[in-house]
């Protein structure tokens, strides 16, 4: 024992390094063990759903999973197979996994998809945005069918803004993925708004989070270039961005309509087609009846117009602060003041990396159901639409309230209802 202690004392540098390495290895192994316990508990809970008896004449529920393997720096496929796939298969679902290997593939696969009971999107914000954009290219019948199919979201990407609304916060990635997958099996859903963003010649693009245009977004997309600075890379990207012309101004014209009253949510019931003799009777009655009075002219829409000069403009849905009992439908337009110091720009840029659509104090806040953004001719730059980059151009943004239904954790839905009562 004395020789061992003497050796450790004489080689204290190697001893310290070995102790640190041993401690790190133990911590890593303990973390892997905890992750396996989380997976086992989730699979046992999913097995309870799979053991439920169903009538022999009832077919299995079919789930189509759109998996983006490129999410999370190419690790999404492995994350899905280890954490989500076993839960889905044990639950008794008939699961079909489709990998969106290239842009636009989701559209072609949706056209071929039939008799799907639920859709599951596995990836980041880009996967969700890609699916919405292609839905619009389908026929009206498919759009109506798609809007009624509940959607599950399994967060695998680096940026998963939508998961903050649907699932509780968790620092453990395995727990976050398993909780999201189990929430799909539990069946609780919430309606989410969608933004339809249409250029003059382009096909519409859809977003569940929103649109950003400005200096914070431009600096944020360059954060990856400074990876070698570690935790300082975000501040570095915004700091070097201030070397450009200052203050950075983005000028445009904005026209908008105010909020609209939300109609009561009622389940849609498709009535069967009446018999032939009933249809003939109705047609003859309408033919011989006295002509109807012409309807009164509808009042023109009351558009507001605004000239703006801002460091950043954002148009966002209310999905992040979801209120299930609100009586008006609107999107949030945030016009940030251009008079920002360079220090404030660097500090606020770090905050916007965590919450991209935050509206800082001193900004102009507008609630609108529809807006038209006119950009000066020759405007360069890009929009960020659900963290995907698009060329900046004049666009019309229209709110589609409660367009889609997403599965959510029952605890989150309960919190929303309690917050609305208070």
C-alpha positions as CSV (number, residue, x, y, z in Angstrom):
1,X,0.0,0.0,0.0
2,X,2.9,2.3,0.8
3,X,4.4,1.7,-2.6
4,X,1.2,2.5,-4.3
5,X,0.8,5.8,-2.5
6,X,4.5,6.6,-3.1
7,X,4.0,5.9,-6.9
8,X,0.9,8.1,-7.0
9,X,2.8,10.9,-5.2
10,X,5.8,10.7,-7.5
11,X,3.6,10.6,-10.6
12,X,1.0,13.1,-9.5
13,X,0.3,14.5,-13.0
14,X,-0.4,11.1,-14.4
15,X,-2.5,10.2,-11.4
16,X,-4.6,13.4,-11.7
17,X,-5.1,12.8,-15.4
18,X,-6.1,9.2,-14.8
19,X,-8.5,10.1,-12.0
20,X,-10.2,12.7,-14.2
21,X,-10.4,10.3,-17.1
22,X,-11.9,7.6,-14.8
23,X,-14.4,10.1,-13.3
24,X,-15.5,11.2,-16.8
25,X,-15.9,7.6,-18.0
26,X,-17.9,6.7,-15.0
27,X,-20.2,9.7,-15.5
28,X,-20.6,8.8,-19.2
29,X,-21.5,5.2,-18.4
30,X,-24.0,6.3,-15.7
31,X,-25.6,8.6,-18.3
32,X,-26.0,5.7,-20.8
33,X,-27.5,3.6,-18.0
34,X,-30.1,6.3,-17.2
35,X,-30.9,6.6,-20.9
36,X,-31.5,2.9,-21.1
37,X,-33.8,3.0,-18.1
38,X,-35.8,5.8,-19.7
39,X,-36.2,3.8,-22.9
40,X,-37.3,0.7,-21.0
41,X,-39.9,2.6,-19.0
42,X,-41.3,4.2,-22.2
43,X,-41.4,0.9,-24.0
44,X,-43.3,-0.7,-21.0
45,X,-45.8,2.2,-21.2
46,X,-46.2,1.7,-25.0
47,X,-46.7,-2.0,-24.5
48,X,-49.8,-1.3,-22.4
49,X,-51.3,0.4,-25.5
50,X,-50.3,-2.5,-27.7
51,X,-51.9,-5.0,-25.3
52,X,-55.3,-3.4,-25.6
53,X,-57.9,-5.6,-27.2
54,X,-59.6,-4.4,-30.4
55,X,-62.5,-6.0,-32.4
56,X,-61.4,-8.4,-35.1
57,X,-63.1,-6.4,-37.8
58,X,-61.3,-3.2,-36.8
59,X,-58.1,-2.6,-38.8
60,X,-54.9,-1.4,-37.2
61,X,-54.3,2.3,-37.1
62,X,-51.8,3.3,-39.8
63,X,-49.1,5.8,-39.1
64,X,-46.8,7.4,-41.7
65,X,-43.5,8.7,-40.4
66,X,-41.6,11.3,-42.3
67,X,-38.0,11.0,-41.1
68,X,-35.4,13.6,-42.0
69,X,-32.0,11.8,-41.6
70,X,-30.1,15.0,-42.1
71,X,-31.5,16.6,-38.9
72,X,-29.2,16.9,-35.9
73,X,-26.1,16.8,-38.0
74,X,-27.0,13.4,-39.6
75,X,-27.8,11.7,-36.2
76,X,-31.6,11.9,-36.6
77,X,-31.9,8.4,-38.1
78,X,-30.0,6.8,-35.2
79,X,-31.9,8.8,-32.6
80,X,-35.3,7.8,-34.1
81,X,-34.4,4.0,-34.3
82,X,-33.1,3.9,-30.8
83,X,-35.7,6.1,-29.0
84,X,-38.9,6.4,-31.0
85,X,-39.3,3.4,-33.3
86,X,-39.5,0.7,-30.6
87,X,-42.3,2.7,-28.8
88,X,-44.3,3.1,-32.0
89,X,-44.0,-0.6,-32.9
90,X,-44.9,-1.8,-29.4
91,X,-48.0,0.4,-29.4
92,X,-49.7,-1.7,-32.1
93,X,-49.5,0.9,-34.8
94,X,-49.0,-0.1,-38.4
95,X,-45.9,2.1,-39.0
96,X,-44.5,3.1,-42.4
97,X,-41.2,5.1,-42.2
98,X,-40.4,7.4,-45.1
99,X,-37.1,9.1,-45.3
100,X,-37.1,12.5,-46.9
101,X,-33.7,12.1,-48.6
102,X,-34.0,15.1,-50.8
103,X,-36.0,18.4,-51.0
104,X,-39.5,18.0,-52.4
105,X,-39.7,14.2,-51.8
106,X,-42.4,14.7,-49.1
107,X,-44.8,16.0,-51.7
108,X,-44.5,12.9,-54.0
109,X,-44.9,10.6,-51.1
110,X,-48.0,12.3,-49.8
111,X,-49.6,11.9,-53.2
112,X,-49.1,8.2,-52.9
113,X,-50.2,7.9,-49.3
114,X,-53.6,6.4,-48.7
115,X,-55.7,5.5,-45.7
116,X,-53.3,7.1,-43.2
117,X,-54.8,7.6,-39.8
118,X,-52.0,9.8,-38.4
119,X,-48.9,11.5,-39.7
120,X,-45.7,11.7,-37.7
121,X,-42.9,14.2,-38.5
122,X,-39.5,13.2,-37.1
123,X,-36.9,15.9,-37.4
124,X,-36.4,19.6,-36.8
125,X,-38.3,22.8,-37.9
126,X,-37.1,22.3,-41.5
127,X,-38.8,18.9,-41.8
128,X,-42.1,20.5,-40.6
129,X,-41.8,23.4,-43.0
130,X,-41.0,21.1,-45.9
131,X,-44.1,19.0,-45.3
132,X,-46.4,22.1,-45.1
133,X,-45.0,23.6,-48.3
134,X,-45.7,20.5,-50.3
135,X,-49.2,20.0,-48.9
136,X,-50.3,23.2,-50.7
137,X,-49.3,21.7,-54.1
138,X,-51.8,18.9,-53.7
139,X,-55.4,18.9,-54.9
140,X,-58.2,20.6,-52.8
141,X,-59.5,17.2,-51.9
142,X,-56.2,16.0,-50.5
143,X,-55.7,19.3,-48.6
144,X,-59.1,18.9,-46.9
145,X,-58.2,15.3,-46.0
146,X,-54.8,16.2,-44.8
147,X,-56.0,19.0,-42.5
148,X,-58.2,16.5,-40.7
149,X,-55.4,14.0,-40.0
150,X,-53.8,14.5,-36.6
151,X,-50.0,15.2,-36.8
152,X,-47.4,14.0,-34.4
153,X,-44.0,15.7,-34.0
154,X,-40.9,13.9,-32.7
155,X,-38.1,16.5,-32.1
156,X,-34.8,15.2,-33.5
157,X,-33.3,18.4,-34.9
158,X,-31.1,21.0,-33.5
159,X,-33.9,23.6,-33.8
160,X,-37.3,22.4,-32.6
161,X,-39.3,25.5,-31.9
162,X,-42.6,23.6,-32.1
163,X,-41.7,21.2,-29.3
164,X,-41.7,24.0,-26.7
165,X,-45.5,24.3,-27.2
166,X,-46.3,20.6,-27.4
167,X,-44.1,19.0,-24.8
168,X,-42.6,19.9,-21.4
169,X,-39.0,21.2,-21.3
170,X,-36.3,18.6,-20.8
171,X,-32.5,18.8,-20.8
172,X,-32.3,15.1,-21.5
173,X,-32.6,14.4,-25.3
174,X,-33.7,10.8,-24.8
175,X,-36.4,11.8,-22.4
176,X,-37.6,14.5,-24.7
177,X,-37.9,12.1,-27.6
178,X,-39.7,9.4,-25.7
179,X,-42.1,11.8,-24.1
180,X,-43.0,13.2,-27.5
181,X,-43.6,9.7,-28.9
182,X,-45.7,8.6,-25.9
183,X,-47.8,11.8,-26.3
184,X,-48.8,10.7,-29.8
185,X,-50.1,7.4,-28.4
186,X,-52.1,9.2,-25.7
187,X,-54.1,11.0,-28.3
188,X,-54.4,14.6,-26.9
189,X,-54.4,17.2,-29.6
190,X,-54.3,21.0,-29.9
191,X,-55.2,23.2,-32.9
192,X,-52.3,25.2,-34.3
193,X,-52.4,28.2,-36.6
194,X,-50.5,28.2,-39.9
195,X,-49.2,31.2,-41.9
196,X,-49.6,31.2,-45.7
197,X,-46.8,33.2,-47.2
198,X,-47.1,33.9,-50.9
199,X,-44.9,35.9,-53.3
200,X,-46.1,37.4,-56.5
201,X,-45.1,34.4,-58.7
202,X,-44.0,31.8,-56.2
203,X,-46.1,28.9,-54.8
204,X,-47.2,29.6,-51.2
205,X,-45.0,28.5,-48.4
206,X,-46.5,27.6,-45.0
207,X,-45.1,28.1,-41.5
208,X,-46.2,27.1,-38.0
209,X,-43.7,29.5,-36.3
210,X,-43.3,32.5,-38.5
211,X,-41.2,34.7,-40.7
212,X,-38.1,36.8,-39.8
213,X,-36.3,39.5,-41.9
214,X,-33.5,41.5,-40.5
215,X,-30.0,41.8,-39.0
216,X,-30.5,39.4,-36.1
217,X,-31.5,36.6,-38.4
218,X,-28.7,37.3,-40.8
219,X,-26.1,37.2,-38.0
220,X,-27.7,34.1,-36.5
221,X,-27.2,32.0,-39.7
222,X,-23.4,32.7,-39.5
223,X,-23.0,31.4,-36.0
224,X,-21.7,28.0,-37.3
225,X,-18.8,29.8,-39.0
226,X,-17.3,30.5,-35.6
227,X,-17.6,27.0,-34.2
228,X,-13.9,27.2,-33.0
229,X,-14.9,29.8,-30.4
230,X,-17.1,27.4,-28.5
231,X,-19.6,29.1,-26.2
232,X,-18.5,32.5,-27.6
233,X,-19.5,31.8,-31.2
234,X,-22.9,33.4,-30.9
235,X,-21.6,36.7,-29.5
236,X,-18.8,36.6,-32.1
237,X,-21.2,36.3,-35.0
238,X,-23.2,39.2,-33.8
239,X,-20.2,41.3,-32.9
240,X,-18.6,40.9,-36.3
241,X,-21.9,41.7,-37.9
242,X,-21.7,45.2,-36.4
243,X,-18.7,46.0,-38.6
244,X,-21.1,46.5,-41.5
245,X,-22.9,49.8,-42.1
246,X,-24.4,51.0,-38.8
247,X,-27.2,51.3,-37.9
248,X,-28.5,48.5,-40.1
249,X,-31.8,49.5,-41.5
250,X,-34.4,47.5,-43.3
251,X,-37.0,49.6,-45.0
252,X,-40.4,48.4,-46.3
253,X,-44.1,49.2,-46.5
254,X,-46.6,47.2,-44.5
255,X,-50.4,46.9,-45.1
256,X,-52.4,44.9,-42.6
257,X,-55.9,44.0,-41.4
258,X,-56.8,43.7,-37.7
259,X,-57.8,40.5,-35.8
260,X,-60.8,38.6,-36.8
261,X,-63.4,37.1,-34.4
262,X,-62.9,33.4,-33.8
263,X,-66.0,31.3,-34.6
264,X,-66.9,28.5,-32.2
265,X,-65.1,25.3,-32.9
266,X,-67.6,22.6,-34.0
267,X,-66.9,19.1,-35.3
268,X,-67.5,18.9,-39.0
269,X,-70.1,16.3,-40.0
270,X,-70.3,15.3,-43.6
271,X,-73.9,14.7,-44.5
272,X,-74.9,12.0,-46.9
273,X,-76.1,12.9,-50.3
274,X,-79.9,13.1,-50.4
275,X,-82.0,10.8,-52.7
276,X,-82.6,11.8,-56.3
277,X,-86.2,12.8,-55.9
278,X,-85.3,15.2,-53.1
279,X,-82.7,16.8,-55.2
280,X,-85.1,17.2,-58.1
281,X,-87.8,18.7,-55.8
282,X,-85.3,21.2,-54.4
283,X,-84.1,22.2,-57.9
284,X,-87.7,22.7,-59.2
285,X,-88.7,24.7,-56.1
286,X,-85.7,27.0,-56.5
287,X,-86.6,27.5,-60.2
288,X,-90.2,28.5,-59.6
289,X,-89.6,30.5,-56.4
290,X,-89.6,34.3,-56.6
291,X,-86.2,35.8,-57.3
292,X,-84.2,36.5,-54.2
293,X,-83.2,40.0,-53.3
294,X,-79.7,41.1,-54.2
295,X,-77.4,40.9,-51.2
296,X,-76.1,44.2,-49.8
297,X,-72.7,45.2,-50.9
298,X,-70.0,44.0,-48.5
299,X,-68.1,46.8,-46.9
300,X,-64.5,47.1,-48.2
301,X,-61.8,45.8,-46.0
302,X,-60.2,48.3,-43.7
303,X,-56.5,48.2,-44.5
304,X,-53.9,50.0,-42.4
305,X,-50.8,51.2,-44.1
306,X,-47.4,51.8,-42.4
307,X,-44.0,52.8,-43.6
308,X,-41.3,51.1,-41.5
309,X,-37.6,51.3,-41.0
310,X,-36.4,48.6,-38.6
311,X,-33.4,46.5,-37.6
312,X,-35.6,43.4,-37.8
313,X,-39.2,42.5,-38.6
314,X,-40.9,39.3,-37.5
315,X,-44.4,37.9,-38.2
316,X,-45.2,35.0,-35.9
317,X,-48.2,32.8,-35.1
318,X,-49.5,32.5,-31.5
319,X,-48.5,28.9,-31.3
320,X,-45.7,29.6,-28.9
321,X,-48.2,31.2,-26.4
322,X,-51.1,29.0,-27.3
323,X,-54.4,30.1,-25.8
324,X,-57.2,27.6,-26.4
325,X,-60.0,29.9,-25.2
326,X,-59.1,33.2,-27.0
327,X,-62.0,34.8,-28.9
328,X,-59.9,36.5,-31.7
329,X,-57.5,35.1,-34.3
330,X,-54.4,37.1,-35.2
331,X,-50.7,36.8,-35.8
332,X,-48.1,39.0,-34.1
333,X,-46.1,41.5,-36.1
334,X,-43.0,42.9,-34.3
335,X,-41.2,45.9,-35.7
336,X,-38.0,46.5,-33.7
337,X,-36.5,50.0,-33.4
338,X,-33.5,50.7,-35.5
339,X,-31.8,52.7,-32.8
340,X,-29.9,49.9,-31.1
341,X,-26.4,50.2,-29.8
342,X,-23.8,47.6,-30.8
343,X,-23.6,46.2,-27.3
344,X,-27.4,45.8,-27.2
345,X,-27.3,44.1,-30.6
346,X,-24.8,41.5,-29.4
347,X,-26.7,40.9,-26.2
348,X,-30.1,40.7,-27.8
349,X,-28.8,38.5,-30.6
350,X,-27.9,35.9,-28.0
351,X,-31.4,36.0,-26.6
352,X,-32.9,35.7,-30.1
353,X,-31.0,32.5,-30.7
354,X,-33.0,30.9,-27.9
355,X,-36.3,32.7,-28.7
356,X,-36.2,33.8,-32.4
357,X,-39.6,35.6,-32.3
358,X,-39.2,37.5,-29.0
359,X,-40.4,41.1,-29.3
360,X,-38.1,43.4,-27.2
361,X,-39.3,46.3,-25.1
362,X,-39.6,49.4,-27.2
363,X,-40.7,47.6,-30.4
364,X,-43.9,48.3,-32.2
365,X,-46.3,45.4,-31.8
366,X,-49.2,44.8,-34.2
367,X,-51.9,42.2,-34.2
368,X,-53.2,41.3,-37.7
369,X,-55.0,38.6,-39.5
370,X,-53.5,39.4,-42.9
371,X,-50.7,41.6,-44.1
372,X,-48.8,42.6,-47.3
373,X,-45.1,43.4,-47.0
374,X,-43.8,45.6,-49.9
375,X,-40.0,45.8,-50.2
376,X,-38.1,48.5,-52.2
377,X,-36.9,47.5,-55.6
378,X,-33.5,45.9,-55.5
379,X,-33.7,44.7,-51.9
380,X,-31.3,42.0,-51.1
381,X,-31.1,39.5,-48.3
382,X,-33.2,36.5,-47.2
383,X,-36.3,35.7,-45.1
384,X,-36.1,33.0,-42.4
385,X,-39.3,31.0,-42.5
386,X,-39.4,28.4,-39.8
387,X,-35.6,28.5,-39.8
388,X,-35.4,27.8,-43.5
389,X,-33.9,30.4,-45.8
390,X,-35.9,32.0,-48.7
391,X,-35.1,34.9,-51.0
392,X,-36.5,38.2,-49.7
393,X,-39.3,39.5,-51.9
394,X,-42.7,41.2,-51.6
395,X,-45.1,38.8,-49.9
396,X,-48.6,38.5,-48.6
397,X,-49.0,36.7,-45.3
398,X,-52.4,35.3,-44.4
399,X,-53.3,33.6,-41.1
400,X,-55.0,30.2,-41.4
401,X,-56.4,29.8,-37.8
402,X,-56.6,26.3,-36.3
403,X,-55.6,24.8,-39.6
404,X,-53.9,21.7,-38.3
405,X,-54.2,19.5,-35.2
406,X,-51.0,18.4,-33.5
407,X,-50.6,15.8,-30.8
408,X,-49.4,17.2,-27.5
409,X,-48.5,16.1,-24.0
410,X,-51.7,16.0,-21.8
411,X,-49.8,18.0,-19.1
412,X,-49.2,20.8,-21.6
413,X,-52.8,20.9,-22.6
414,X,-53.9,21.0,-19.0
415,X,-51.5,23.9,-18.3
416,X,-52.9,25.8,-21.3
417,X,-56.5,25.4,-20.0
418,X,-55.5,26.4,-16.4
419,X,-53.6,29.5,-17.7
420,X,-56.7,30.5,-19.7
421,X,-58.9,30.3,-16.6
422,X,-56.6,32.4,-14.5
